[in-house]
Amino acid sequence: QEMSDKLEQLAFESPTSLEPASKALGLSVQTTDWLKRGDLDGLMATPAIRDAAFSPEVIQDGENSKPLGTAAGHVVVLRKLDHEPPRLRPLDEVGADIREELRNEAARQRARDAAAATLEAVRSGRAALETAAQAQGGQLVTLGLTGREANDKPAAVLTAAFRLPKPVKGVPSVTEATLADNEPAVVVVTAVQEPEAPSSAELQAAGRALRDAQAGAEFAAYRG
């Protein structure tokens, strides 16, 4: 605590340099690479440190930050070495990025169109899912009988599947979903298996367990 207080005092007394504090306390001054507010990791991603690094006092006034605590129990003081204000990048600098993004968006649109065509073909009964998916360059993935809480299955697919109505007279229920990587998917539910009703013995056992839990909770509350 004494060193932390001394660091705060020295950083305040010499607001435009870290050298006095470094020499007086035997601390090293470390320099980062260029930082972008929206692209930080590690120590600099800590909200308090990120906010201090881009504060007007540090960026505009060129002063030291206040001492800031870290999760590891250390204390740091920040100051700006250099700053490049936001600017419009020239076309020759961003042209390759723009072309890549346009290619990616075109590929995403083709995938959305293929998913929509597959969905329409299955809904209309013109084709089974496997045939329709192959016709559009898609891949059929069969999950089989799956529970709502299956952690090894895509969450978006499970959510979409369990919102569908039950298939009627062999006609599957169909919808679409967006996977974690933003890829479109067509979800088809062909059958629903209802859980078996618990037996009388199982109901009685569950009732006893519930009564025991309530009694235990009441006893624990009483002893509080």
N, C-alpha and C positions, 0 to 999 in steps of 0.2 A: 504493500500500500504506500509506503514511503517513497519508493522509486516511481510509482505511478503518479503521485502528487508532484514529485520533482519534475517528471517529464511534462506534466501539464503546465507547470510554472515556466519551464524553459521554452516550451513551444509557444506559450503566450507572449513571453518577453521578446522572443525573436520570431515574429510571425511569418517572416519571409524566407526562413531557412531552417533546415533540420540539423545543420552542422553543430551549432552550440550544444544542443541536447545530445547529439551523437557523441561528441567528445567528452562532455561532462559525465555521461552515464556509461560510456564504453559500449554503446550500441551501434550496430551497423545499419546503414541506410540502404535499403533494397529498392531496386527499380523494376517496374513491370514493363511488359510490352504495351503497345497501344491498346486501349480499352474502349469498348463500345457499350453503352448503357444497356442495350438489349441483348448482349452476348457476353455474359460474364459467368465465371465459374469459380469454384474454390472459395477462398477467403473473400474475394471481391464480390461474390454473389450474395454475401450476407447483407440483408436489407439496410441496416444502419451504416455499414461501411460503403455500400453502393451509393446510398443517398448522400453521404458526406463527400465522396469522391466527385460527385457531379453537382455539389452545392454551389451557389453563387460565390460564397466566401473563398472556396478553393479554386473554382474555374475562372471567375471574373476578377476577384480581388487578389488572387495569387497568394493567399494566406494558408498557414497550416490549419488542418482540421483540429477539432478537439480530440483528446485521447478517446479511443474507442475500444471497448472490450471485445474479445473474440470468444468463440465457443470453447477454445482450448485454455482459456484463462489468461491469455496474453493481452497486452495493450498496444495499440498501434496509433500512430499519428500519420496522416496523409498530407501530401502536398503535390501540386501539379508541377511536372517537369516541362510539359509542352501540351498544347491543346490545338486541335484542328476543328474549327466550327463545321456544322453540317453544310454540305454543298451538293449541288447537282453534279453528278458524275457525267463526263462527256460520253457520247455514244460509243466511241471506239473503246472506252473502258468497260462499258456494260453490255456491248453488243452480243458477246458470247453468252452471257447470262440470260439475256432476253431471248435469244434463239433457243437456248436449252429449255427455258420455261415454256416457250410456245410449243416446242416439241412434246414436252411433258403434258401440257394441257390438251393438246390434240390427242395424245394417247389416252388420257383420262376420259375425254369425250367419246372416243371410239369404244372404250370399255362401257361407258354409261349407255351408249346406243345399243351395244350388243346385249347388255343385261335387260334393257327395255324390250328388245325384240324377243329374247328368250322368255321373259315374263309373259308377253302377249301370246306367244305360241303355246305355252303351257296352259295359260288360263282359258284360251279358246278351245283347247283340246286337240289342236292340230298336231301336236308332237309331245312325246314324253320328255321329261327334263333332260335326260342324257342325250337324246337325239338333238333337242333344241340347243343345248349347250355346245355340243360338238359342231353344230352348224355355224355357231357364232364364234368359234375358237375358244370356248370356255372350258373349264375343267369341272367335272362332277366330283363332289366330295360327299360321301355317305356317312352320316354320323350314327345311324342306327338308333335304337331306343335310348333316349337321353333324358336325364332329369333336369329340372330347372336350375339346379345349383352346380352343374358339372363344370368344374374349374378348368378342365382340359379342352373345352370347346370354346369357339369364338363367342364372346359375350353378346355381340350385336346379333348374331344368328340366333342364339337362344332367346333373346328378348323378342325378336321378331316372330320366332316360331311359337312361343307361348302366348302371343297376342292373337294368333290366328284362330278362327273357329274350327271345330272338329270337322274332319273330312266326312262327307255325307255320301253313302252308297258308292264307295270306292272312288269318288272324285276328290283329288287332293286339294288342300288349301294352299294358296300361293301368295307370296308377298316378296318384297325386296328389302335389302338391308345394306348398310355401308360399313365395311370392315374397318379395323383399326388403322390400316394404311390408306384409307379413303378409297379403296377399291370397291366397286359395286358387287352385290351378290344377289342371286335369286334363291329364295328359301321356299322349299316345298315340304309340307307335312302330309305324309300318306296315311298315318294311323296314329291313334291316341290310345294308350293303355291306362285305364283308370286304376288307381291304387286299390288294393284289396281292403275291404272293410275289416277293422280289427275284431277279433273274436271277443266273446264275453269275458274270458279269462284275462285277455290283454287289457280290456277296458277296466276291469277290476284292479289289475296291477297298477295301471296308470293312475287310477283314483287313489289308491293307497299311497303311491309315491307323491302325489300332489298334496294329500293330507299331511304326510310326513314333512314335506317341504314347508307348508304353511305353519305347522306346529313349531318347526325348527326356527323359522323366521320370527314367529311371535316370541319364542323363548329367548332368542338372541336379542330381540328388541327390548324384552323385559330386563335382561341382564345389563344391556347397554352400559 
